[in-house]
């Protein structure tokens, strides 16, 4: 997914569209562009870069952020646009934002959405989902932000097959202010790879993190790519 993978032996991308330099491309001949991930990395490698937290300076409550630099008219307008209808006095004095991932869905034309249940321990039992090879798909995230502004919310995903890392990507979702209504974010459409080497079982790790390095959800799971979709047709959600 990036809940899925770019199959090493396939010329068809299975990852989501390149995020302007953040996503590593793997060419058909196996050569790597960029420095996001190496095809030879195992499941125990490649995590160090995510563990280094950048010091972004002191934190402020939402009310403190809004009252800062009041003499800067352009900055004040930007804050008002970002906050929208947020009642600053109602969000409390929390320094830390809170992001709750409400649902993850896989959408493919002509089929019911696959709504993925999010387990409390972050480890779905058995294959989390099965995709048909050579089919278009897209991802939809639904999440809620509370207490404070979340800056630089990112979706990251790493995928392995037989212990070898075959895909690693990051996608910036953006900066979001707290509100009662849930946010919905749709990723660009992509296509699963096809062919003998694309089919099989994969393991993956998905995270939602912000610019401060705070992780709001981590899921370790497995999934399958098969010749056809799973037999169970889930109810339509849209």
C-alpha positions in Angstrom: 0.0 0.0 0.0 1.7 1.6 -0.3 -0.7 -0.8 1.8 0.9 -2.8 -0.9 4.1 -3.2 -2.9 6.0 -2.6 -6.0 6.7 -6.1 -7.2 10.4 -6.4 -7.9 10.0 -8.5 -11.0 7.1 -6.5 -12.5 7.2 -3.4 -14.7 3.9 -2.2 -13.2 4.0 0.0 -10.1 1.9 -1.3 -7.2 2.9 1.5 -4.8 1.0 4.8 -4.8 2.2 7.6 -7.0 5.5 9.1 -6.2 5.3 11.8 -3.6 7.6 14.3 -5.3 10.8 12.7 -4.3 9.9 11.1 -1.0 9.1 7.7 -2.5 11.8 5.4 -3.7 11.5 4.0 -7.2 12.7 0.5 -8.1 13.5 0.1 -11.8 12.8 -3.0 -13.8 16.5 -3.9 -13.7 16.5 -3.7 -9.9 18.5 -0.5 -9.6 17.4 1.9 -7.0 16.8 5.6 -7.5 16.9 7.9 -4.4 17.7 6.9 -0.9 14.4 6.0 0.7 14.9 2.2 0.9 17.1 -0.6 -0.4 15.7 -3.7 -2.0 18.1 -5.8 0.0 16.9 -4.5 3.4 15.4 -7.0 5.7 12.5 -6.6 8.2 15.0 -5.7 10.9 16.6 -2.9 8.9 15.6 0.5 7.7 13.9 1.6 10.9 16.6 3.8 12.3 15.8 6.8 10.2 12.3 7.0 11.6 13.5 6.8 15.2 15.4 10.1 15.1 13.2 12.8 16.4 13.9 16.4 15.3 13.8 19.1 17.9 11.3 21.6 16.6 11.5 23.9 19.7 9.0 24.6 22.5 5.4 23.5 22.1 2.4 25.8 22.7 -1.3 25.2 23.4 -3.6 26.1 20.6 -4.6 29.3 22.4 -1.0 30.3 22.8 -0.3 29.7 19.2 -3.2 31.8 18.1 -2.2 34.7 20.4 1.5 34.7 19.3 2.6 37.3 16.8 -0.7 39.1 16.8 0.9 42.1 15.2 1.7 40.1 12.1 -1.5 40.5 10.0 -0.6 38.0 7.3 0.3 35.3 9.9 -2.9 36.0 11.9 -5.0 35.5 8.7 -3.1 32.2 8.0 -3.9 31.0 11.5 -7.6 31.9 11.1 -7.8 30.0 7.8 -6.1 27.0 9.3 -8.3 26.9 12.4 -11.5 27.6 10.6 -14.5 27.4 13.0 -12.5 25.9 15.9 -13.5 27.2 19.3 -10.1 27.9 20.8 -11.6 28.1 24.3 -13.2 24.7 24.0 -10.1 22.6 23.0 -8.4 22.9 26.3 -4.8 23.6 27.2 -3.2 20.5 25.8 0.3 20.8 24.2 -0.1 17.6 22.4 -2.4 17.0 19.5 -4.3 13.7 19.3 -5.0 11.9 16.1 -7.3 8.9 16.0 -7.4 6.8 12.8 -11.0 5.8 12.5 -10.9 3.7 9.3 -8.7 2.4 6.5 -10.4 1.4 3.2 -9.2 0.0 -0.1 -11.4 1.0 -3.1 -11.4 -0.6 -6.5 -13.8 0.4 -9.3 -16.8 -1.9 -9.7 -16.3 -3.5 -6.2 -17.4 -2.9 -2.7 -14.9 -1.0 -0.5 -12.7 -3.2 1.6 -13.0 -1.6 5.1 -10.1 -2.8 7.2 -10.8 -3.4 10.9 -8.1 -1.8 13.1 -7.1 -4.1 15.9 -6.3 -2.6 19.3 -2.9 -4.3 19.4 -2.0 -3.2 15.9 -1.6 -6.8 14.7 -4.4 -8.2 12.5 -4.8 -11.9 12.7 -3.9 -13.7 9.4 -3.8 -11.9 6.1 -5.4 -8.4 6.6 -6.6 -8.3 3.0 -6.3 -9.9 -0.4 -6.0 -8.0 -3.7 -6.4 -9.2 -7.2 -3.3 -8.8 -9.5 -3.5 -6.2 -12.2 -6.4 -4.2 -10.7 -6.7 -0.4 -10.0 -7.1 0.6 -6.4 -6.9 3.5 -4.1 -6.7 4.1 -0.3 -9.0 6.2 1.9 -8.1 7.3 5.4 -10.6 8.6 7.9 -9.2 10.3 11.1 -10.1 12.7 13.8 -7.9 15.5 15.2 -8.4 16.9 18.7 -6.7 19.1 21.4 -4.1 20.9 19.1 -2.9 21.3 15.6 -1.1 18.3 14.2 1.7 19.4 11.9 3.1 17.3 9.1 1.0 14.2 9.5 2.6 11.5 7.4 1.6 8.0 6.2 4.6 5.6 6.0 4.6 2.0 4.8 7.3 -0.6 4.4 6.7 -4.0 2.7 8.7 -7.2 2.8 8.5 -10.5 0.9 10.2 -13.6 2.3 12.1 -11.3 4.6 13.5 -9.0 1.9 12.3 -5.4 1.8 10.7 -4.7 -1.6 9.0 -1.3 -1.0 9.3 1.7 1.3 7.4 5.0 1.0 6.2 8.1 2.8 3.3 10.3 1.9 2.6 13.7 3.5 -1.1 14.1 4.4 -0.7 17.6 5.7 -1.3 19.8 8.7 -4.8 19.7 10.4 -6.5 21.7 13.1 -8.7 20.1 15.7 -12.4 19.7 14.9 -15.4 17.5 15.8 -15.9 16.2 12.2 -13.6 13.5 10.9 -11.2 14.2 8.1 -11.2 12.0 5.0 -8.1 11.7 2.8 -8.0 9.8 -0.5 -4.7 8.7 -2.0 -4.1 8.6 -5.7 -5.3 5.6 -7.7 -2.7 3.0 -8.6 -2.6 -0.6 -10.0 -1.5 -3.8 -8.4 1.3 -5.7 -10.4 0.6 -8.9 -12.1 2.5 -12.0 -13.0 3.9 -15.1 -11.2 6.5 -13.1 -9.1 3.9 -10.5 -8.0 1.6 -13.1 -6.5 2.1 -14.4 -3.0 2.2 -13.3 0.6 3.8 -10.2 2.0 4.4 -8.6 5.4 4.2 -4.9 6.0 4.3 -2.1 8.6 2.2 1.0 8.4 2.6 4.1 10.5 0.9 7.5 10.9 3.4 10.0 12.4 3.8 13.7 12.7 6.7 16.2 12.4 7.5 15.7 16.1 7.9 12.0 15.5 4.8 11.1 17.5 3.2 7.9 16.2 -0.6 7.7 16.3 -1.0 4.3 14.8 1.3 1.4 13.9 0.1 -1.7 12.3 2.1 -4.8 11.5 0.2 -7.1 9.1 0.3 -9.5 6.2 -1.6 -9.5 2.9 -1.9 -11.5 -0.2 -1.8 -10.8 -4.0 -3.8 -13.5 -5.8 -5.2 -14.2 -9.3 -8.6 -13.1 -8.0 -10.2 -11.2 -5.2 -11.1 -12.9 -1.9 -14.4 -14.8 -2.0 -16.1 -12.7 0.6 -17.7 -9.6 -0.8 -17.9 -6.9 1.9 -20.9 -4.5 2.1 -20.7 -1.2 0.2 -19.7 1.7 2.4 -20.2 4.6 0.0 
